[in-house]
Amino acid sequence: MLVLLALLAAAWLLWSGIYKPLLLMLGLFSCLLTLYVKQRMDYFENDVFALRFGRRLFGYWLWLAKEVVKSSLDVARIVVSPSLPISPVVVKIQASCDHPVDQAILANSITLTPGTLALDVYDGEITVHALTEKGAEELMRGEMDRRVLSLRNN
C-alpha cells in the first residue's frame, strides 16, 4: 500500500507541476481516496494484476527507451522526406507470453514505439498497424516479444 501511495503521489506531483498548499492537499486526498477505493474493491488481490518490479524490468525500460528514440528518428525522417515513403500495413503478432499483464506490456510497448500501434489484443494475438513494412518486419522478428517474455522469469 505504501509503495502504491508513493507511486501515486510521485505521479501526481510530476504531472501536476503546481505546488501550492491547497493543490498539494487535494492531490494527497485524491491519492488516499484511490487507495481506499482500491482496498474496498479488492481489485489488485488477483494475480492477473500483479506487477513484477525486478532488475530485468529496468533493463527492459532502458532498451524500450532506445527503441523509442530510434523509431522516432525513423518516423521523423519519413515525415520530412518529400516523397513520404510510407507503406502502411496491418499485421498480427502472436505473443509468446500467456499472462494478461505480459500481453498488455507488449501491446503498450508496441504503441509507445512511434510508427506502430497495437489495435487489438485477443487470445494472445496482437493486431498491429505499422507505418512501414520495415517497422512491421522488426516486430515480426520478435525481439520485443522475447524481452517481455524474459520479464516473467524474474
DRENZALO-454287 format. One record per atom (N, C-alpha, C): residue in one letter; atom name; z negated, x negated, y negated. Coordinates in pm, whole numbers, padded with zeros to 5 digits. Example, Ala and Ser with C-alpha at 12.3 -4.5 7.8 and 13.67 -1.06 7.14 Angstrom:
2
 res atom      z      x      y
   A    N -00780 -01319  00569
   A   CA -00780 -01230  00450
   A    C -00780 -01320  00330
   S    N -00708 -01285  00225
   S   CA -00714 -01367  00106
   S    C -00787 -01290 -00003
% end
This chain:
154
 res atom      z      x      y
   M    N  00000 -00083  00120
   M   CA  00000  00000  00000
   M    C  00000 -00087 -00126
   L    N -00080 -00195 -00122
   L   CA -00086 -00283 -00240
   L    C  00046 -00355 -00263
   V    N  00112 -00393 -00155
   V   CA  00242 -00460 -00169
   V    C  00343 -00364 -00230
   L    N  00345 -00240 -00181
   L   CA  00436 -00140 -00236
   L    C  00404 -00111 -00382
   L    N  00276 -00102 -00416
   L   CA  00236 -00081 -00555
   L    C  00284 -00196 -00642
   A    N  00267 -00318 -00595
   A   CA  00311 -00436 -00671
   A    C  00463 -00435 -00690
   L    N  00538 -00399 -00585
   L   CA  00683 -00393 -00596
   L    C  00728 -00283 -00692
   L    N  00665 -00167 -00682
   L   CA  00699 -00057 -00774
   L    C  00669 -00094 -00919
   A    N  00552 -00154 -00940
   A   CA  00514 -00193 -01077
   A    C  00607 -00299 -01132
   A    N  00641 -00398 -01049
   A   CA  00733 -00505 -01094
   A    C  00869 -00447 -01127
   A    N  00920 -00359 -01042
   A   CA  01050 -00297 -01069
   A    C  01044 -00215 -01198
   W    N  00938 -00139 -01215
   W   CA  00925 -00058 -01335
   W    C  00920 -00146 -01461
   L    N  00842 -00252 -01455
   L   CA  00831 -00341 -01571
   L    C  00964 -00409 -01603
   L    N  01035 -00454 -01500
   L   CA  01164 -00520 -01523
   L    C  01268 -00424 -01577
   W    N  01273 -00304 -01522
   W   CA  01375 -00209 -01564
   W    C  01341 -00142 -01696
   S    N  01215 -00128 -01726
   S   CA  01175 -00064 -01850
   S    C  01203 -00153 -01970
   G    N  01148 -00273 -01966
   G   CA  01168 -00366 -02077
   G    C  01089 -00332 -02202
   I    N  01010 -00226 -02200
   I   CA  00929 -00185 -02315
   I    C  00783 -00194 -02271
   Y    N  00704 -00269 -02345
   Y   CA  00567 -00299 -02302
   Y    C  00463 -00244 -02400
   K    N  00482 -00123 -02444
   K   CA  00383 -00058 -02531
   K    C  00277  00008 -02442
   P    N  00153  00016 -02491
   P   CA  00043  00067 -02408
   P    C  00069  00205 -02345
   L    N  00123  00297 -02422
   L   CA  00149  00431 -02369
   L    C  00249  00424 -02253
   L    N  00356  00350 -02271
   L   CA  00457  00341 -02167
   L    C  00406  00265 -02045
   L    N  00321  00164 -02067
   L   CA  00262  00093 -01953
   L    C  00173  00187 -01872
   M    N  00098  00272 -01939
   M   CA  00012  00368 -01870
   M    C  00096  00472 -01795
   L    N  00204  00518 -01857
   L   CA  00292  00613 -01789
   L    C  00359  00549 -01668
   G    N  00396  00422 -01680
   G   CA  00454  00350 -01567
   G    C  00355  00336 -01453
   L    N  00232  00302 -01486
   L   CA  00128  00291 -01384
   L    C  00104  00427 -01318
   F    N  00100  00532 -01399
   F   CA  00083  00666 -01345
   F    C  00196  00702 -01249
   S    N  00320  00672 -01288
   S   CA  00433  00706 -01201
   S    C  00429  00626 -01071
   C    N  00388  00501 -01076
   C   CA  00375  00421 -00954
   C    C  00266  00477 -00863
   L    N  00152  00512 -00921
   L   CA  00043  00568 -00841
   L    C  00080  00705 -00785
   L    N  00152  00786 -00862
   L   CA  00198  00916 -00814
   L    C  00294  00898 -00697
   T    N  00382  00800 -00706
   T   CA  00475  00771 -00597
   T    C  00399  00734 -00470
   L    N  00297  00649 -00484
   L   CA  00216  00611 -00368
   L    C  00144  00732 -00309
   Y    N  00093  00818 -00394
   Y   CA  00022  00937 -00347
   Y    C  00117  01027 -00267
   V    N  00235  01052 -00322
   V   CA  00333  01138 -00255
   V    C  00377  01074 -00123
   K    N  00399  00944 -00125
   K   CA  00437  00871 -00004
   K    C  00330  00885  00103
   Q    N  00205  00873  00062
   Q   CA  00094  00883  00157
   Q    C  00083  01025  00215
   R    N  00098  01125  00129
   R   CA  00088  01264  00175
   R    C  00200  01301  00271
   M    N  00317  01243  00252
   M   CA  00432  01276  00335
   M    C  00435  01198  00465
   D    N  00356  01093  00476
   D   CA  00365  01001  00591
   D    C  00509  00955  00611
   Y    N  00577  00937  00502
   Y   CA  00721  00909  00506
   Y    C  00755  00776  00570
   F    N  00676  00673  00541
   F   CA  00708  00541  00591
   F    C  00631  00506  00719
   E    N  00570  00603  00782
   E   CA  00496  00575  00905
   E    C  00591  00557  01022
   N    N  00713  00604  01010
   N   CA  00813  00592  01115
   N    C  00874  00453  01112
   D    N  00904  00397  01229
   D   CA  00962  00263  01239
   D    C  01101  00255  01175
   V    N  01167  00369  01161
   V   CA  01301  00369  01102
   V    C  01299  00308  00962
   F    N  01189  00327  00889
   F   CA  01181  00280  00752
   F    C  01112  00145  00739
   A    N  01083  00081  00851
   A   CA  01011 -00046  00846
   A    C  01103 -00157  00796
   L    N  01063 -00219  00688
   L   CA  01138 -00333  00635
   L    C  01071 -00461  00684
   R    N  01152 -00558  00712
   R   CA  01102 -00685  00763
   R    C  01130 -00793  00659
   F    N  01024 -00842  00597
   F   CA  01039 -00948  00500
   F    C  01002 -01080  00566
   G    N  01100 -01160  00593
   G   CA  01078 -01290  00653
   G    C  01161 -01394  00581
   R    N  01153 -01515  00629
   R   CA  01228 -01622  00564
   R    C  01378 -01601  00577
   R    N  01421 -01536  00685
   R   CA  01565 -01511  00702
   R    C  01618 -01414  00597
   L    N  01534 -01321  00553
   L   CA  01576 -01225  00451
   L    C  01609 -01297  00320
   F    N  01527 -01392  00283
   F   CA  01552 -01466  00159
   F    C  01679 -01551  00172
   G    N  01702 -01608  00289
   G   CA  01826 -01680  00314
   G    C  01946 -01588  00306
   Y    N  01930 -01467  00357
   Y   CA  02039 -01369  00351
   Y    C  02069 -01332  00206
   W    N  01962 -01312  00127
   W   CA  01982 -01278 -00014
   W    C  02058 -01389 -00087
   L    N  02026 -01514 -00058
   L   CA  02098 -01626 -00120
   L    C  02245 -01625 -00078
   W    N  02270 -01605  00051
   W   CA  02407 -01600  00100
   W    C  02482 -01484  00035
   L    N  02417 -01367  00026
   L   CA  02481 -01250 -00034
   L    C  02511 -01274 -00182
   A    N  02420 -01339 -00253
   A   CA  02444 -01370 -00395
   A    C  02568 -01459 -00409
   K    N  02582 -01556 -00322
   K   CA  02701 -01643 -00324
   K    C  02827 -01562 -00298
   E    N  02821 -01469 -00203
   E   CA  02937 -01386 -00172
   E    C  02972 -01291 -00288
   V    N  02871 -01241 -00355
   V   CA  02894 -01153 -00470
   V    C  02964 -01229 -00582
   V    N  02920 -01351 -00609
   V   CA  02983 -01433 -00713
   V    C  03127 -01464 -00674
   K    N  03147 -01504 -00550
   K   CA  03282 -01537 -00502
   K    C  03374 -01417 -00511
   S    N  03326 -01300 -00470
   S   CA  03408 -01179 -00476
   S    C  03433 -01135 -00620
   S    N  03333 -01155 -00707
   S   CA  03351 -01120 -00848
   S    C  03463 -01202 -00910
   L    N  03467 -01329 -00878
   L   CA  03574 -01414 -00930
   L    C  03710 -01372 -00876
   D    N  03716 -01335 -00748
   D   CA  03842 -01287 -00690
   D    C  03889 -01158 -00757
   V    N  03798 -01064 -00777
   V   CA  03835 -00937 -00841
   V    C  03877 -00961 -00986
   A    N  03807 -01048 -01057
   A   CA  03844 -01080 -01195
   A    C  03984 -01142 -01201
   R    N  04013 -01230 -01106
   R   CA  04146 -01293 -01100
   R    C  04253 -01186 -01077
   I    N  04226 -01092 -00989
   I   CA  04322 -00986 -00961
   I    C  04343 -00897 -01082
   V    N  04236 -00862 -01150
   V   CA  04245 -00770 -01264
   V    C  04320 -00832 -01381
   V    N  04301 -00960 -01408
   V   CA  04368 -01022 -01522
   V    C  04510 -01067 -01489
   S    N  04547 -01064 -01363
   S   CA  04684 -01102 -01325
   S    C  04781 -00995 -01374
   P    N  04890 -01036 -01438
   P   CA  04986 -00937 -01490
   P    C  05048 -00850 -01381
   S    N  05064 -00902 -01261
   S   CA  05126 -00824 -01154
   S    C  05027 -00734 -01080
   L    N  04897 -00749 -01107
   L   CA  04791 -00672 -01044
   L    C  04811 -00665 -00892
   P    N  04794 -00779 -00825
   P   CA  04823 -00786 -00681
   P    C  04717 -00722 -00592
   I    N  04713 -00589 -00595
   I   CA  04616 -00521 -00509
   I    C  04690 -00460 -00390
   S    N  04620 -00447 -00284
   S   CA  04673 -00381 -00164
   S    C  04558 -00303 -00100
   P    N  04520 -00189 -00160
   P   CA  04403 -00115 -00113
   P    C  04419 -00073  00033
   V    N  04310 -00083  00105
   V   CA  04311 -00049  00247
   V    C  04174  00007  00285
   V    N  04175  00102  00378
   V   CA  04052  00158  00432
   V    C  04043  00114  00578
   V    N  03932  00050  00612
   V   CA  03912  00001  00749
   V    C  03779  00053  00803
   K    N  03769  00053  00934
   K   CA  03643  00091  01000
   K    C  03586 -00034  01066
   I    N  03458 -00058  01040
   I   CA  03390 -00174  01095
   I    C  03279 -00125  01187
   Q    N  03275 -00178  01306
   Q   CA  03169 -00143  01399
   Q    C  03051 -00236  01374
   A    N  02936 -00179  01339
   A   CA  02816 -00259  01313
   A    C  02757 -00303  01447
   S    N  02723 -00429  01457
   S   CA  02662 -00482  01579
   S    C  02519 -00433  01596
   C    N  02454 -00403  01484
   C   CA  02315 -00360  01489
   C    C  02308 -00209  01509
   D    N  02211 -00166  01586
   D   CA  02199 -00023  01611
   D    C  02083  00041  01536
   H    N  02003 -00038  01467
   H   CA  01891  00014  01391
   H    C  01942  00070  01257
   P    N  01899  00190  01218
   P   CA  01949  00251  01094
   P    C  01923  00167  00969
   V    N  01810  00098  00963
   V   CA  01781  00014  00846
   V    C  01882 -00100  00837
   D    N  01914 -00162  00950
   D   CA  02011 -00271  00950
   D    C  02150 -00222  00911
   Q    N  02187 -00104  00957
   Q   CA  02318 -00048  00919
   Q    C  02321 -00016  00769
   A    N  02209  00031  00715
   A   CA  02203  00057  00571
   A    C  02211 -00073  00492
   I    N  02144 -00178  00541
   I   CA  02153 -00309  00474
   I    C  02296 -00358  00475
   L    N  02365 -00345  00588
   L   CA  02504 -00389  00597
   L    C  02594 -00309  00503
   A    N  02580 -00176  00505
   A   CA  02664 -00092  00418
   A    C  02636 -00119  00270
   N    N  02509 -00137  00234
   N   CA  02476 -00166  00094
   N    C  02526 -00304  00054
   S    N  02521 -00400  00144
   S   CA  02572 -00534  00114
   S    C  02722 -00530  00092
   I    N  02791 -00450  00171
   I   CA  02936 -00434  00153
   I    C  02964 -00374  00016
   T    N  02889 -00272 -00023
   T   CA  02910 -00207 -00152
   T    C  02873 -00299 -00269
   L    N  02771 -00383 -00250
   L   CA  02732 -00476 -00357
   L    C  02839 -00582 -00383
   T    N  02918 -00612 -00283
   T   CA  03020 -00714 -00296
   T    C  03141 -00654 -00368
   P    N  03176 -00705 -00486
   P   CA  03289 -00649 -00561
   P    C  03418 -00649 -00480
   G    N  03493 -00542 -00493
   G   CA  03620 -00531 -00422
   G    C  03608 -00455 -00291
   T    N  03486 -00423 -00249
   T   CA  03466 -00345 -00127
   T    C  03366 -00234 -00153
   L    N  03382 -00126 -00080
   L   CA  03294 -00011 -00097
   L    C  03275  00056  00039
   A    N  03150  00068  00081
   A   CA  03121  00141  00205
   A    C  03128  00290  00174
   L    N  03221  00359  00239
   L   CA  03242  00502  00214
   L    C  03156  00590  00303
   D    N  03135  00546  00428
   D   CA  03063  00629  00523
   D    C  03000  00542  00631
   V    N  02883  00583  00675
   V   CA  02818  00518  00789
   V    C  02787  00629  00887
   Y    N  02845  00620  01006
   Y   CA  02820  00721  01107
   Y    C  02823  00657  01245
   D    N  02713  00671  01315
   D   CA  02703  00627  01454
   D    C  02742  00479  01471
   G    N  02697  00397  01379
   G   CA  02721  00253  01387
   G    C  02858  00209  01338
   E    N  02936  00302  01287
   E   CA  03069  00268  01235
   E    C  03068  00287  01084
   I    N  03113  00183  01012
   I   CA  03113  00187  00866
   I    C  03258  00194  00818
   T    N  03289  00296  00742
   T   CA  03421  00309  00682
   T    C  03416  00240  00546
   V    N  03509  00145  00526
   V   CA  03507  00060  00406
   V    C  03641  00068  00335
   H    N  03636  00083  00203
   H   CA  03755  00070  00119
   H    C  03754 -00070  00060
   A    N  03863 -00141  00078
   A   CA  03876 -00277  00023
   A    C  03990 -00279 -00077
   L    N  03971 -00354 -00184
   L   CA  04072 -00364 -00288
   L    C  04196 -00439 -00240
   T    N  04174 -00535 -00151
   T   CA  04285 -00615 -00097
   T    C  04274 -00625  00055
   E    N  04386 -00654  00118
   E   CA  04385 -00676  00263
   E    C  04303 -00800  00299
   K    N  04306 -00900  00212
   K   CA  04228 -01021  00236
   K    C  04078 -00989  00241
   G    N  04031 -00904  00151
   G   CA  03891 -00864  00150
   G    C  03855 -00787  00276
   A    N  03946 -00703  00324
   A   CA  03921 -00629  00448
   A    C  03917 -00724  00567
   E    N  04005 -00821  00567
   E   CA  04007 -00918  00677
   E    C  03878 -00999  00683
   E    N  03825 -01034  00565
   E   CA  03699 -01108  00563
   E    C  03586 -01026  00625
   L    N  03584 -00896  00594
   L   CA  03482 -00810  00654
   L    C  03503 -00796  00805
   M    N  03627 -00787  00846
   M   CA  03658 -00772  00988
   M    C  03619 -00896  01069
   R    N  03615 -01011  01003
   R   CA  03571 -01133  01074
   R    C  03426 -01122  01117
   G    N  03347 -01043  01047
   G   CA  03213 -01011  01092
   G    C  03101 -01104  01049
   E    N  03124 -01191  00951
   E   CA  03019 -01282  00908
   E    C  02899 -01207  00851
   M    N  02926 -01105  00767
   M   CA  02817 -01028  00708
   M    C  02742 -00952  00816
   D    N  02815 -00894  00909
   D   CA  02752 -00822  01019
   D    C  02664 -00915  01103
   R    N  02713 -01034  01131
   R   CA  02636 -01130  01209
   R    C  02507 -01169  01137
   R    N  02516 -01188  01007
   R   CA  02397 -01227  00930
   R    C  02294 -01114  00922
   V    N  02341 -00990  00910
   V   CA  02248 -00876  00909
   V    C  02183 -00862  01046
   L    N  02260 -00883  01152
   L   CA  02204 -00876  01287
   L    C  02097 -00981  01309
   S    N  02114 -01098  01249
   S   CA  02015 -01204  01265
   S    C  01883 -01171  01193
   L    N  01887 -01079  01096
   L   CA  01764 -01037  01028
   L    C  01671 -00964  01124
   R    N  01725 -00895  01221
   R   CA  01647 -00819  01317
   R    C  01561 -00912  01403
   N    N  01608 -01032  01424
   N   CA  01539 -01127  01514
   N    C  01441 -01215  01438
   N    N  01376 -01161  01337
   N   CA  01277 -01238  01260
   N    C  01160 -01274  01345
% end
